[in-house]
Amino acid sequence: MSEKPPPLSAIQPVPAARSGSAALSERLLDEGDTAAIAALREEVLACLPHPDCYVREAGEAAFIRAHHPPRGETLGVFDGEQLVAYAMLGLPARDDPSNLGRALGLPAARRGEVAHLASCMVRPGWRGLGLQRALLSTRLVLARSHGRPLCVATVSPHNHASRHNMLRRGLHLAALCQVDGLLRQIALIDLDHGLHVDAGDERLIDSGDTAAQRAAFADGYVVLGDLREPGGVRLRFLRRLDLG
């Protein structure tokens, strides 16, 4: 049975609102919030640092509807009456062709445990408050309440900020592959079993070197962190250990 997710404040303090009100508030969104979600998306998509960071879905309204029960949930953060951030959780069926468990090579039985950490956007004036990280943490709790301990997300190789937030929260990059015709890194966290790596077997690979990344993934390495340097970003690959 699904449970109501805890408030953001139960995971990390909700920051003060930009407008000067006491604090931000949050709730699960429904179809009555579709116009507000669409407007926020338009604002964010208009100022992406790289066009590949987020490629718009073919059917905007259908995409938003797909992240309401029973196929998903959408969390919203408000400053007063204004929606300033949202984050979506997808609950794909085991046999859904879009289930990212397929891209990871998971057996059919385990694909029923997959939740998608889908679109998350923060209005420009409310960035820098830790909202993306807080919404990520809340979605992990929400996924577990739905019996979905395998939380999976896709991220553009150009989207350094979103990838960094995922890695900081305990996700790791498990693959680099084509998803719906787009080259995407696949981030994963197994809330039940965790991850074991050999900390002494490390490769540092430039975030733009997709050939070297593919080779490292094929050799059994995963990404657990990144190094932000003046010349760019390098990904920290560690060899995965299978203990069972």
N, C-alpha and C positions, 0 to 999 in steps of 0.2 A: 504494500500500500504506500502511496506517495505521501510524504509529509511536507508541511509548509517549511520552506528554507528558513534558516536563521537570518536575522537582519544583518546588514553589513557591519553594524557596530559590534556584533558578537564575534566577528573575525578580526577586524581592525577598526580603530576609531573612524567614524564618519567625519570628514573634515568640515570646517566651516564653509558655508556657501559664499560664492563670489559676490553675491548681491548684498551681503551684509546681514542676511537672515541668520538665525541661530545655528542652523545645521541643515545638511541635506537629508532628504528622506528617500525611502525606497519601497517598492512594491512590485508584485508580479503584474505584468501588463496583460491586457486582453485585446480583443478585436476593436474595441472602442478607442484604443490608442494607436490604431494603424496610421492615421494622418500625422500624428506627432512623431512616430518612428520614422516615417518616410521623409518628413521635413528635416529631421536631424541627420539622416543619411545623406540627403542632398547637400547639406552644409559641409559635412565631413568629406564627402567624395570630391567636392569642388576644390579642396586644398590639400590633396595627397602629395607627399614629397616625391613619389614616383608612381606612375600610372599602374604599374603591376602590383603595388601594395594591396589593392583591393579591386577586383574586376567585378563589375555589377552583374547580378544574376539576370537572366533573361526576363523573368516575370517578377517584378518588384512586389506587387500585392500578394501573389501566391507564395513568394518566399517568406514574407512577413507572417502570413497566415499559417504557414507550415511550422512555425515556432511558437504555436499556442497548443494547449492540450487538444487531442491526446498525443500529438506527434512531437511536442516540445514545450518549452517554457521560455518566456522572455522576462528578464529582470530590468526594471527601470529605476533610474535615480533622478530625483526632482529637486530643483531649487525653487521653492514655492510651488507654483503651478507649472513651471517650465521643465520639460524633460531635457536633462543635460547629458545623460548617458544611458546606454542600454547594453545588454549582453544576452545572447541567445544560447539556449541549450537544445540540441536536436536529439531525439529519441528514435533512431531509425529501426525499422523492423530487421530481424535477422537476415531475411532474404531480400532486403531492399538493395538494388544495384548501387545506390549511392553510399551504402554503409562503408565507412572508411576501414573497417576491419578487413575488407577484401584487399585493399591496397597494401595492407600490412601482412597479408597472407594468413590471417587467422582462420582456424577451422570454423565451420558453420555454427557449432555450438557456442563458441566464444563470441561470435559476432552479436549474439543476443545480449552481451554484457556491455556493448559499446554505446557511449554517449558522445555526441559531437559538440565540442566547444566551438560554436559557430560565431557569427558576426558579433563584434564588440566595438562600439564607437563612443567617443567622448567629444562633446562639443568643444571647439577650440578654446573658448574662454574658461573652461573648467579643467584643462589639462594640468598636470603637475601636482595633483592632489592625491594620487595613488588610487584613483577610481578603477582603472583597468585591472590592477592587481587585486583590489577588493572584490570586484565582480568575478574575477577568475576564481578566487577562493570560494565565494558563495556558490558558484556553479558546480564546483567539485562536490560540495556538500549536497547540493540539490541532486546531482547525478547519483550519488550514493543512495539518497532517499528513494530513487526510482529503481534501485537494484542494478545500476550501471557503473561498475567500478573501473571500467576501461574507458578513460576519457581521452579523446583524440581530437586534434585540431590540425588544420593546414595553415601554413604561413608562407608568404612569398619570400624568396631569398633576399629581396630588397627591403623587407619590412623588419629592420633591425630592432625597432622599439618593441613591437609585439613579441618577437622571438625572445628578446631579453627578458621581458616580463614573464613569459612562460617558463623559461629556464630558471629564473629566480624562485618561482613557485614550486619547483620540483618536477616539472615535465622534462623530458629529454627528446631530442630529435632521433627518430628511429629509421627514417627513410627519406629519400629524395626521388620523386617520381611524378609522372603526369597525372593530374587529377582534373577531369573535365577539360582536357586539352591545355592545361596550364601547368608549368613546372612549379611544384610545391614541395617544401619540406614538411614532413609529417611529425607532429609532436604528440607525445603519448605519456600518460601516467597510469600505472596500475595501482589503484588505491588499496587493493587487497594484498598484493605480493611484492610491491616495490621493485627495486632494480639493484643488481650487484655488478660492480665493475672492478677491473684491475687498475687501481690508481697509479701504478707504476708503468703502465703501457699507454702512452699518450701520443696523439698526433695533433698538431696545430695546423689548421687548414684555412686559407683565406675564404671569407664568406662568398666570394664571387667565383671560386674555383669549383664549379659543379662536377667536373670530371674526377677530381681528387676526392670530393665528398662521396660520389657514387662508389668509388673504389673502396673507401673506408667503410661505408655501410656494408658493402658486399663482404668485407673481411671481418665483419662482426663487431664493428665499433659503433658507438652512439655518441651524441653530443650532449654534454652536461653543462657546458658553460660557454661564454664568449669573452674575448679580450678586445676591448675598444681602445684603439690606438690612433694616433694622429693620421696614419696612412690608411686606415680602414678598420675592418673588423675581422678577427680570426676566431674560428670555432674550435672548441676544445673537445676533441674526440678521445674517448676512453674505450678500451676493449670490454665488451660485455661478457660477464661470467654467467653461465647457465649452471645453477647449483642443483637442479633436480632433473 
